[in-house]
Amino acid sequence: MTYQRTPRTAILALAVLIGGQTVWGQRSQPNQPARAESVDEPAASRPQPQGPPPVGPTFLNLRYDEDFSYLDGAPESYTADVFDPIKNAHLAEHWRLTLGGEFRYRLEAETNQAFGATEPAQDTFHLFRYTLHADMKYRDSFRVFVQGLSAFDEDRDLAPRGSDENKGDLQQLFFDLRVRGDDLPLTLRLGRQELQYGAERFVSPFDWADVRRRFDGIKLFVHGDAWNVDLWYAKPVVVQAKRRDRLDEDYDFYGCYVTYKQIPRHVLDVYILAQHNTGNPTNVNGRAGDFTRYTLGSRFRGKTAGFDYETEWAGQWGHWARDSIQAWAWAVDGGYTFDEASWSPRVGLGFDWATGDDDPADGTVGTFDQLFPLGHQYLGFLDLVGRQNVAAVNVSLTARPIAKKVTSRLAFYSFWLSENEDALYNAGGAAVRRDPSGRSGHDVGHELDWTIVWTIDVHQSVLFGYSHFWDGGFIQETSFSENADLLYVQYAYKF
C-alpha cells in the first residue's frame, strides 16, 4: 500500500504522544474496548439495556471491539455459551485467540426504486453474506485481526449495486501495537479496517450493505475513562465484484475524533474530518478538478429521566477546482420512553438539514457532502434521499410488545430540497433529479417505514420491514413519477 501526505498524520500522532499523559484521566482497563454504537437499524429498534447487562457474549457492529476476557473468570461468574471454547482461547502463556463470524440472508422486493424510470419496475432478489474472523492477541501489547468475506446476490433483474457482491475477499486485516505500554493505552493500528464514529451520520461501515465499507490506512488512538481520541489517515477500499478489492489511490481521508465521557448521562463529540481527491471529479457547478474539503463538527447526546436527545452540526470549507466550498448540516433527534407503560412505547421526533447550491456560477459549492454515511438510518430505508441539499422531518413510534424480544417501529418522513435549483441526492450521494431553473419546487415527498425486529437469542435475529414513498411536486414535475415500495425479510446469525 502507498500512502501520500503522511506528514499530516505524523504531526497529529506527535501531538497525542506529547499530550496524552495529561488528558486521558484514568486509564482504561486492559481488554475493555470503547463502547461501539451500532445504528444500522433504528436505535429504538435495537434491544435497549435495562441496567447492567449480564456477563456473556455480546456481538457488536464492529466485531473487533468484542471482549471475551470475562471467560478467564470463574465459570459461575458468566453466562456459558456454546461458542465459549473458541473465544479467548489460551494458545500459550500470553497468546489468546478468538474466532467468530456471521451468516446473513435478506430477501428484498423493490418497486419503482427510480420512481418508474427503470425496467423492470419490480425486482425481487436475495442477498447473502458470510464472514469469518480471527483475533489473535499477545498480552495487551500486540494484536492481529483478520476477517474474510463472501457476499453475493441471486435473481436480481436490475443492474447490480456496487455493494451487493464480493466473493471470497479480505474484509479486514490489521495489526495493533500498544505504543507506550500499559501506562498510556496508546495504540497504533495499521492495515485494512472498518471505521465508525458517533451516530454514523458521516463515518460508518454501513452494515445494511452486503459488503460493508472499509479503509486501508493507519490509526493512532487512546481510549480512556474520560476521553477517547482517534487520529487516522486512510484511503477508501473500492469493491471489485470480479477481482480483488483495491484502495482508491486518488482519495485521502484523514481526521481526528474526540469524545468526552464524564458529563453525567451525556457524551460530547468534537471532530475534524478531511478529504482530498486528486481524481478530477466534477462538482455541482460543472467544474472538474481536485478537491480538498474539511468538515468541522460536534455532537451532543444524553438522557434525562424518560427523555433521550441528540444534536449534531457540521460545517464544511475548502476548494474544488476553481470554486470554494461553504456548506452546513444540522440534525436534532429526541424522544420520550414510557418505561412504566405496557410495551415501553417511545415517541420520537427528528429534524435533518443539509445545504444545497443555488447558483452554479457564483464560484461557491454550497452542497453539503455526507462523506461515508449511514443515511439509511436517518432518511428512510428506501435510500431515496441523502444528507445533501435536504430538509427532513420525521416522527416515530416504537414499542416492544413481546417480552422485550420483539421491537416494532413506525416512522414517517417528509422531505424537501434546501435549494430548488440543486439536485435531489440519494443515500449514495448521487444526483438523481435536478431542475436548474428551480420551477419544479422543493416538495420531494413522504416516506413511511415499518420495521419489526425479533431477537431470538444472543446469536439470532429476524428483521422484517416495509417502506412506501409518496412522490411530491418536485418528483412529479421533473420526470417519471411513480410511488416506490420496499419489502424485506432478513435473518442473521452471529457467533
ROFILUM-76893 format. One record per residue (C-alpha): residue in three letters; x, y, z; residue number from 1. Coordinates in Angstrom, 3 decimals. Layout:
BEGIN
 type     east    north       up seq
  ALA        X        Y        Z NUM
...
END
This chain:
BEGIN
 type     east    north       up seq
  MET    0.000    0.000    0.000   1
  THR    1.243    3.511   -0.843   2
  TYR    0.227    6.461    1.280   3
  GLN    0.763   10.094    0.425   4
  ARG    0.956   13.230    2.597   5
  THR    1.923   11.193    5.664   6
  PRO    3.446   14.245    7.431   7
  ARG   -0.102   15.281    8.375   8
  THR   -0.575   12.044   10.244   9
  ALA    2.871   12.277   11.835  10
  ILE    2.088   15.741   13.206  11
  LEU   -1.204   14.552   14.688  12
  ALA    0.445   11.484   16.168  13
  LEU    3.171   13.590   17.768  14
  ALA    0.523   15.757   19.434  15
  VAL   -1.036   12.697   21.023  16
  LEU    2.308   11.347   22.229  17
  ILE    3.222   14.660   23.862  18
  GLY   -0.130   15.491   25.459  19
  GLY   -1.543   12.061   26.152  20
  GLN   -0.330   11.666   29.732  21
  THR   -2.295   14.666   30.979  22
  VAL   -5.584   14.484   29.086  23
  TRP   -6.957   10.980   29.381  24
  GLY   -7.972   10.879   33.039  25
  GLN   -7.885    7.383   34.447  26
  ARG   -6.521    4.845   32.027  27
  SER   -8.837    2.173   30.733  28
  GLN   -8.620   -1.373   31.981  29
  PRO   -6.916   -3.894   29.685  30
  ASN   -9.158   -5.596   27.154  31
  GLN  -12.032   -3.171   27.730  32
  PRO  -12.907   -1.678   24.308  33
  ALA  -14.697    1.611   23.978  34
  ARG  -18.423    1.315   23.565  35
  ALA  -19.220    0.831   19.890  36
  GLU  -22.504    2.370   18.823  37
  SER  -24.474    0.348   16.312  38
  VAL  -27.152    2.189   14.391  39
  ASP  -27.583    0.002   11.341  40
  GLU  -31.179   -0.397   12.465  41
  PRO  -33.214    2.372   14.126  42
  ALA  -31.856    2.980   17.620  43
  ALA  -35.185    2.283   19.236  44
  SER  -35.457   -0.975   17.271  45
  ARG  -32.399   -2.466   18.918  46
  PRO  -32.715   -4.152   22.306  47
  GLN  -32.437   -1.455   24.957  48
  PRO  -30.460   -2.282   28.113  49
  GLN  -32.363   -2.405   31.386  50
  GLY  -29.497   -1.866   33.823  51
  PRO  -26.074   -3.508   33.618  52
  PRO  -26.068   -6.321   31.030  53
  PRO  -25.303   -9.822   32.273  54
  VAL  -21.791  -11.050   31.606  55
  GLY  -21.964  -13.151   28.474  56
  PRO  -21.375  -12.962   24.722  57
  THR  -22.127   -9.575   23.179  58
  PHE  -21.802   -9.112   19.420  59
  LEU  -21.077   -5.583   18.245  60
  ASN  -21.323   -3.762   14.950  61
  LEU  -17.517   -3.541   14.972  62
  ARG  -16.592   -7.167   15.587  63
  TYR  -13.029   -6.271   16.547  64
  ASP  -14.341   -4.370   19.608  65
  GLU  -15.835   -7.508   21.178  66
  ASP  -14.322   -8.548   24.510  67
  PHE  -14.398  -12.126   25.788  68
  SER  -11.845  -11.740   28.580  69
  TYR  -14.606  -12.459   31.101  70
  LEU  -14.080  -16.136   30.216  71
  ASP  -10.922  -16.009   32.356  72
  GLY  -13.175  -15.722   35.409  73
  ALA  -14.802  -18.487   37.403  74
  PRO  -17.493  -20.427   35.464  75
  GLU  -20.224  -19.159   37.777  76
  SER  -19.272  -15.531   37.036  77
  TYR  -20.602  -15.530   33.463  78
  THR  -23.308  -16.996   31.252  79
  ALA  -21.982  -20.011   29.382  80
  ASP  -22.350  -20.180   25.611  81
  VAL  -21.830  -22.975   23.104  82
  PHE  -19.058  -20.983   21.366  83
  ASP  -17.026  -20.307   24.519  84
  PRO  -14.290  -22.809   23.518  85
  ILE  -13.315  -20.653   20.508  86
  LYS  -13.457  -17.350   22.384  87
  ASN  -10.439  -16.026   24.291  88
  ALA   -8.720  -19.420   23.890  89
  HIS   -5.259  -19.547   25.518  90
  LEU   -2.837  -20.997   22.966  91
  ALA    0.261  -20.285   25.044  92
  GLU    1.144  -18.407   28.196  93
  HIS    0.413  -14.945   26.781  94
  TRP   -1.329  -15.694   23.466  95
  ARG   -5.130  -15.649   23.082  96
  LEU   -7.257  -16.447   20.045  97
  THR  -10.897  -15.572   19.350  98
  LEU  -12.794  -16.876   16.338  99
  GLY  -16.153  -15.608   15.111 100
  GLY  -18.342  -14.997   12.121 101
  GLU  -21.753  -14.244   10.691 102
  PHE  -24.268  -15.578    8.229 103
  ARG  -26.869  -13.136    6.916 104
  TYR  -29.631  -13.615    4.363 105
  ARG  -32.056  -10.957    3.135 106
  LEU  -34.943  -11.120    0.685 107
  GLU  -35.719   -7.769   -0.918 108
  ALA  -38.677   -6.883   -3.127 109
  GLU  -38.410   -3.355   -4.521 110
  THR  -40.793   -1.454   -6.781 111
  ASN  -40.096    1.802   -8.631 112
  GLN  -36.780    2.477   -6.883 113
  ALA  -36.099    5.083   -9.599 114
  PHE  -39.671    6.458   -9.461 115
  GLY  -40.594    4.349  -12.502 116
  ALA  -37.610    5.329  -14.676 117
  THR  -36.184    1.781  -14.952 118
  GLU  -37.446   -1.526  -16.310 119
  PRO  -38.459   -3.835  -14.847 120
  ALA  -40.206   -1.661  -12.298 121
  GLN  -40.352   -4.535   -9.804 122
  ASP  -37.401   -6.687   -8.738 123
  THR  -37.269   -9.427   -6.097 124
  PHE  -33.864  -10.838   -5.213 125
  HIS  -31.762  -12.487   -2.490 126
  LEU  -28.665  -11.223   -0.685 127
  PHE  -26.202  -13.498    1.148 128
  ARG  -23.280  -12.564    3.362 129
  TYR  -20.763  -14.855    5.109 130
  THR  -17.925  -13.590    7.285 131
  LEU  -15.283  -15.335    9.393 132
  HIS  -12.715  -13.616   11.580 133
  ALA   -9.784  -14.469   13.817 134
  ASP   -8.461  -12.186   16.549 135
  MET   -5.002  -13.077   17.904 136
  LYS   -3.592  -11.137   20.873 137
  TYR   -0.277  -11.217   22.693 138
  ARG   -0.911   -9.852   26.181 139
  ASP   -2.291   -6.347   25.640 140
  SER    0.639   -5.157   23.558 141
  PHE    0.175   -6.786   20.135 142
  ARG   -2.765   -7.957   18.044 143
  VAL   -3.649   -9.293   14.595 144
  PHE   -7.251   -9.170   13.370 145
  VAL   -8.272  -10.768   10.057 146
  GLN  -11.762  -11.090    8.579 147
  GLY  -12.800  -12.776    5.350 148
  LEU  -15.965  -12.079    3.387 149
  SER  -18.115  -13.720    0.766 150
  ALA  -21.175  -11.736   -0.351 151
  PHE  -23.389  -12.186   -3.393 152
  ASP  -26.879  -11.695   -4.775 153
  GLU  -29.216  -14.020   -6.674 154
  ASP  -32.140  -13.480   -9.069 155
  ARG  -31.548   -9.755   -9.475 156
  ASP  -33.019   -8.437  -12.748 157
  LEU  -31.881   -4.832  -12.479 158
  ALA  -28.233   -3.799  -12.640 159
  PRO  -26.355   -4.938   -9.510 160
  ARG  -25.461   -2.374   -6.895 161
  GLY  -21.777   -1.883   -6.221 162
  SER  -22.015   -3.109   -2.635 163
  ASP  -24.029   -6.302   -3.268 164
  GLU  -21.374   -8.756   -4.413 165
  ASN  -17.829   -9.554   -3.333 166
  LYS  -16.996  -13.260   -3.402 167
  GLY  -14.084  -14.502   -1.330 168
  ASP  -12.256  -11.300   -0.439 169
  LEU  -10.445   -9.753    2.501 170
  GLN  -12.768   -7.571    4.549 171
  GLN  -10.261   -6.567    7.244 172
  LEU   -6.639   -7.233    8.142 173
  PHE   -4.878   -5.002   10.613 174
  PHE   -2.171   -5.050   13.268 175
  ASP   -2.352   -3.309   16.649 176
  LEU    0.680   -2.281   18.664 177
  ARG    0.446   -0.755   22.154 178
  VAL    2.960    2.025   21.683 179
  ARG    3.788    3.008   25.263 180
  GLY    2.715    0.035   27.345 181
  ASP    0.014   -0.079   29.993 182
  ASP    0.818    3.347   31.484 183
  LEU   -0.831    5.010   28.494 184
  PRO   -3.303    2.976   26.393 185
  LEU   -1.961    4.413   23.126 186
  THR   -2.483    2.018   20.233 187
  LEU   -1.181    2.124   16.670 188
  ARG   -3.321    0.278   14.113 189
  LEU   -2.133   -0.406   10.569 190
  GLY   -3.984   -2.140    7.727 191
  ARG   -7.452   -2.683    6.308 192
  GLN  -10.105   -1.698    8.850 193
  GLU  -13.664   -0.518    9.331 194
  LEU  -14.254    2.959   10.762 195
  GLN  -17.254    4.030   12.802 196
  TYR  -17.756    7.280   14.712 197
  GLY  -20.566    8.908   16.650 198
  ALA  -24.039    8.239   15.324 199
  GLU  -22.559    7.186   11.945 200
  ARG  -24.010   10.177   10.107 201
  PHE  -20.655   10.832    8.431 202
  VAL  -18.405    7.818    9.108 203
  SER  -19.990    4.357    9.109 204
  PRO  -19.221    0.795    7.961 205
  PHE  -22.807    0.790    6.578 206
  ASP  -23.926   -2.644    7.731 207
  TRP  -27.103   -2.595    5.622 208
  ALA  -24.981   -3.165    2.531 209
  ASP  -23.947   -6.718    1.716 210
  VAL  -20.321   -5.525    1.548 211
  ARG  -19.504   -3.276    4.475 212
  ARG  -17.420   -0.161    3.931 213
  ARG  -13.738   -0.224    4.959 214
  PHE  -10.451    1.603    4.502 215
  ASP   -6.746    0.899    4.107 216
  GLY   -4.851    3.111    6.486 217
  ILE   -3.174    3.878    9.777 218
  LYS   -4.854    4.912   13.027 219
  LEU   -3.491    6.083   16.371 220
  PHE   -5.942    6.081   19.274 221
  VAL   -6.304    6.365   23.033 222
  HIS   -9.471    5.234   24.804 223
  GLY   -9.634    6.134   28.500 224
  ASP  -12.283    6.620   31.158 225
  ALA  -12.622   10.341   30.438 226
  TRP  -11.569   10.753   26.812 227
  ASN  -11.421    8.874   23.530 228
  VAL   -9.108   10.354   20.884 229
  ASP   -8.718    8.824   17.423 230
  LEU   -6.391   10.050   14.653 231
  TRP   -6.241    8.375   11.257 232
  TYR   -5.069    8.598    7.665 233
  ALA   -6.751    6.213    5.228 234
  LYS   -7.950    5.514    1.714 235
  PRO  -11.365    4.015    0.936 236
  VAL  -11.411    0.472   -0.460 237
  VAL  -13.197    0.112   -3.797 238
  VAL  -15.340   -3.030   -4.152 239
  GLN  -14.394   -5.133   -7.185 240
  ALA  -17.032   -7.821   -7.755 241
  LYS  -14.858   -9.876  -10.130 242
  ARG  -11.388   -9.012   -8.796 243
  ARG   -9.617   -8.369   -5.513 244
  ASP  -10.662   -5.136   -3.880 245
  ARG   -8.213   -2.259   -4.022 246
  LEU   -7.759    1.083   -2.342 247
  ASP   -8.597    4.315   -4.142 248
  GLU   -5.189    5.837   -4.854 249
  ASP   -6.718    9.253   -5.604 250
  TYR   -8.672    9.630   -2.359 251
  ASP   -7.265   10.575    1.070 252
  PHE   -9.424   10.574    4.178 253
  TYR   -7.937   11.677    7.467 254
  GLY   -9.092   13.277   10.667 255
  CYS   -9.367   13.488   14.431 256
  TYR  -12.369   12.416   16.520 257
  VAL  -12.531   13.269   20.246 258
  THR  -15.149   12.059   22.740 259
  TYR  -15.542   13.362   26.287 260
  LYS  -17.437   10.968   28.557 261
  GLN  -17.505   12.465   32.045 262
  ILE  -20.587   14.658   31.823 263
  PRO  -23.195   12.701   33.845 264
  ARG  -25.628   10.914   31.482 265
  HIS  -24.184   12.792   28.476 266
  VAL  -21.461   12.437   25.855 267
  LEU  -19.800   15.184   23.806 268
  ASP  -18.010   14.571   20.490 269
  VAL  -15.830   17.059   18.603 270
  TYR  -14.188   16.187   15.291 271
  ILE  -12.477   17.410   12.166 272
  LEU  -12.563   15.283    9.016 273
  ALA  -10.579   15.934    5.842 274
  GLN  -10.951   14.645    2.267 275
  HIS   -8.539   15.139   -0.598 276
  ASN   -9.367   13.777   -4.056 277
  THR   -6.985   14.042   -6.998 278
  GLY   -9.191   12.018   -9.356 279
  ASN  -10.515   15.104  -11.150 280
  PRO  -14.185   14.729  -10.062 281
  THR  -16.866   17.152  -11.269 282
  ASN  -18.622   19.394   -8.744 283
  VAL  -22.234   20.629   -8.708 284
  ASN  -21.181   23.709  -10.676 285
  GLY  -19.971   21.532  -13.551 286
  ARG  -16.255   22.153  -12.970 287
  ALA  -13.831   19.226  -12.872 288
  GLY  -10.739   19.239  -10.689 289
  ASP   -9.180   18.155   -7.441 290
  PHE  -10.894   18.958   -4.182 291
  THR   -9.844   19.391   -0.576 292
  ARG  -12.695   19.510    1.921 293
  TYR  -12.647   19.928    5.705 294
  THR  -15.598   19.065    7.938 295
  LEU  -15.643   20.503   11.461 296
  GLY  -18.425   19.268   13.694 297
  SER  -19.726   18.381   17.126 298
  ARG  -22.294   16.009   18.575 299
  PHE  -24.006   16.074   21.965 300
  ARG  -26.301   13.360   23.269 301
  GLY  -27.815   12.438   26.586 302
  LYS  -30.746   11.117   28.569 303
  THR  -32.726   12.623   31.421 304
  ALA  -35.477   10.558   33.030 305
  GLY  -37.566    9.246   30.106 306
  PHE  -36.212   11.773   27.613 307
  ASP  -33.386   10.979   25.185 308
  TYR  -31.963   13.663   22.910 309
  GLU  -29.161   14.308   20.478 310
  THR  -27.957   17.096   18.244 311
  GLU  -25.129   17.238   15.703 312
  TRP  -23.899   20.030   13.480 313
  ALA  -21.119   20.268   10.908 314
  GLY  -19.622   22.933    8.663 315
  GLN  -17.521   22.371    5.551 316
  TRP  -14.958   24.508    3.789 317
  GLY  -12.171   24.058    1.248 318
  HIS  -11.885   24.237   -2.525 319
  TRP  -12.980   22.209   -5.547 320
  ALA  -11.370   23.049   -8.873 321
  ARG  -11.718   26.856   -9.036 322
  ASP  -14.632   27.003   -6.576 323
  SER  -14.597   27.435   -2.828 324
  ILE  -16.617   25.142   -0.551 325
  GLN  -19.055   26.530    2.014 326
  ALA  -21.695   24.110    3.332 327
  TRP  -23.514   23.204    6.527 328
  ALA  -25.554   20.417    8.102 329
  TRP  -27.543   20.095   11.306 330
  ALA  -29.522   17.274   12.883 331
  VAL  -31.566   17.002   16.047 332
  ASP  -33.389   13.950   17.372 333
  GLY  -35.237   13.207   20.585 334
  GLY  -37.921   11.127   22.166 335
  TYR  -39.688   10.081   25.320 336
  THR  -40.000    6.470   26.510 337
  PHE  -42.887    5.487   28.759 338
  ASP  -40.998    2.860   30.736 339
  GLU  -43.842    2.123   33.136 340
  ALA  -46.417    1.543   30.392 341
  SER  -47.065   -1.767   28.674 342
  TRP  -44.775   -2.363   25.683 343
  SER  -42.498    0.561   26.779 344
  PRO  -43.582    2.860   23.915 345
  ARG  -41.247    5.598   22.698 346
  VAL  -42.456    8.652   20.778 347
  GLY  -39.730   10.311   18.715 348
  LEU  -39.247   13.453   16.647 349
  GLY  -36.298   14.382   14.445 350
  PHE  -35.101   17.040   12.018 351
  ASP  -32.289   16.873    9.437 352
  TRP  -30.962   19.688    7.265 353
  ALA  -28.073   19.992    4.814 354
  THR  -27.344   22.894    2.489 355
  GLY  -27.580   22.886   -1.289 356
  ASP  -26.206   25.096   -4.083 357
  ASP  -28.471   27.766   -5.538 358
  ASP  -26.137   29.268   -8.166 359
  PRO  -23.671   27.280  -10.323 360
  ALA  -21.982   30.491  -11.473 361
  ASP  -21.127   32.117   -8.143 362
  GLY  -17.812   30.307   -7.592 363
  THR  -19.010   28.534   -4.446 364
  VAL  -20.001   24.913   -3.863 365
  GLY  -22.830   25.100   -1.340 366
  THR  -23.903   21.442   -1.407 367
  PHE  -23.020   19.628    1.790 368
  ASP  -21.094   16.364    1.336 369
  GLN  -22.244   13.457    3.518 370
  LEU  -18.825   11.684    3.431 371
  PHE  -19.217    7.967    4.338 372
  PRO  -22.633    7.835    5.998 373
  LEU  -25.329    5.549    7.267 374
  GLY  -28.081    7.613    5.672 375
  HIS  -30.285    4.547    5.709 376
  GLN  -30.765    5.093    9.439 377
  TYR  -31.940    8.693    9.372 378
  LEU  -33.541    9.422    5.987 379
  GLY  -35.616    6.355    5.225 380
  PHE  -34.993    2.698    4.425 381
  LEU  -35.740    3.199    0.728 382
  ASP  -32.461    5.146    0.428 383
  LEU  -34.015    7.623   -1.993 384
  VAL  -32.799   10.672   -0.054 385
  GLY  -29.286   11.514    1.154 386
  ARG  -27.906   14.156    3.516 387
  GLN  -27.246   16.683    0.756 388
  ASN  -29.496   19.614   -0.214 389
  VAL  -32.268   18.335    2.025 390
  ALA  -34.572   19.305    4.845 391
  ALA  -36.427   16.444    6.519 392
  VAL  -38.745   15.930    9.462 393
  ASN  -39.608   12.570   10.973 394
  VAL  -41.956   11.302   13.682 395
  SER  -41.795    7.772   15.055 396
  LEU  -43.459    5.371   17.446 397
  THR  -41.607    2.381   18.891 398
  ALA  -42.954   -0.426   21.060 399
  ARG  -41.666   -3.729   22.452 400
  PRO  -44.722   -5.970   22.777 401
  ILE  -43.387   -9.494   23.406 402
  ALA  -41.135   -9.959   26.431 403
  LYS  -38.925   -7.191   25.048 404
  LYS  -37.588   -9.576   22.401 405
  VAL  -39.713   -8.033   19.658 406
  THR  -39.406   -4.356   18.760 407
  SER  -41.731   -2.643   16.306 408
  ARG  -41.089    0.838   14.912 409
  LEU  -43.248    3.039   12.711 410
  ALA  -41.638    6.177   11.245 411
  PHE  -42.979    8.842    8.889 412
  TYR  -40.677   11.214    6.970 413
  SER  -41.299   14.387    4.964 414
  PHE  -38.593   15.642    2.575 415
  TRP  -37.888   18.982    0.902 416
  LEU  -34.997   20.397   -1.101 417
  SER  -32.948   23.062    0.672 418
  GLU  -32.352   24.804   -2.669 419
  ASN  -34.772   24.339   -5.571 420
  GLU  -32.012   24.814   -8.167 421
  ASP  -29.885   21.982   -6.784 422
  ALA  -30.497   18.241   -7.166 423
  LEU  -32.120   15.536   -5.100 424
  TYR  -29.323   13.226   -3.913 425
  ASN  -29.855    9.617   -2.903 426
  ALA  -28.289    7.745    0.035 427
  GLY  -25.198    7.034   -2.071 428
  GLY  -24.671   10.741   -2.796 429
  ALA  -25.670   10.503   -6.477 430
  ALA  -27.784   13.279   -8.036 431
  VAL  -30.984   11.588   -9.238 432
  ARG  -33.213   14.561  -10.165 433
  ARG  -32.476   18.214  -10.896 434
  ASP  -34.279   21.275  -12.207 435
  PRO  -31.695   24.065  -12.651 436
  SER  -34.487   26.601  -13.118 437
  GLY  -35.961   25.814   -9.710 438
  ARG  -39.502   25.908  -11.105 439
  SER  -40.299   22.335  -10.008 440
  GLY  -40.373   23.442   -6.396 441
  HIS  -38.880   21.825   -3.323 442
  ASP  -41.506   19.242   -2.244 443
  VAL  -39.780   15.841   -2.650 444
  GLY  -42.329   13.611   -0.925 445
  HIS  -43.058   11.463    2.112 446
  GLU  -41.960    8.019    3.285 447
  LEU  -43.436    5.537    5.749 448
  ASP  -41.164    2.874    7.294 449
  TRP  -42.356   -0.042    9.406 450
  THR  -39.830   -2.428   10.946 451
  ILE  -40.136   -5.400   13.274 452
  VAL  -37.034   -6.862   14.940 453
  TRP  -37.247  -10.234   16.677 454
  THR  -34.207  -11.006   18.814 455
  ILE  -34.474  -14.784   19.038 456
  ASP  -31.421  -15.135   21.278 457
  VAL  -27.944  -13.667   21.613 458
  HIS  -26.933  -15.185   18.257 459
  GLN  -30.027  -14.904   16.062 460
  SER  -32.289  -12.099   14.907 461
  VAL  -35.005  -11.610   12.316 462
  LEU  -35.818   -8.267   10.702 463
  PHE  -38.995   -7.544    8.754 464
  GLY  -39.629   -4.221    7.058 465
  TYR  -41.918   -2.406    4.663 466
  SER  -41.444    1.092    3.235 467
  HIS  -43.615    3.222    0.936 468
  PHE  -42.774    6.554   -0.705 469
  TRP  -45.336    9.105   -1.915 470
  ASP  -43.773   11.420   -4.503 471
  GLY  -44.173   15.178   -4.190 472
  GLY  -44.334   18.022   -6.659 473
  PHE  -40.599   18.066   -7.404 474
  ILE  -40.615   14.392   -8.455 475
  GLN  -43.813   14.789  -10.448 476
  GLU  -42.504   17.803  -12.369 477
  THR  -39.006   16.560  -13.230 478
  SER  -39.540   13.147  -14.883 479
  PHE  -41.122    9.760  -14.205 480
  SER  -43.289    9.815  -11.119 481
  GLU  -44.302    6.520   -9.542 482
  ASN  -44.566    5.780   -5.843 483
  ALA  -41.877    3.425   -4.554 484
  ASP  -42.109    0.371   -2.282 485
  LEU  -39.654   -1.875   -0.476 486
  LEU  -40.414   -5.119    1.344 487
  TYR  -37.673   -7.140    3.033 488
  VAL  -37.093  -10.013    5.440 489
  GLN  -33.666  -10.667    6.959 490
  TYR  -32.196  -13.403    9.119 491
  ALA  -28.804  -13.022   10.803 492
  TYR  -26.741  -15.442   12.870 493
  LYS  -23.592  -14.252   14.674 494
  PHE  -21.109  -16.234   16.709 495
END
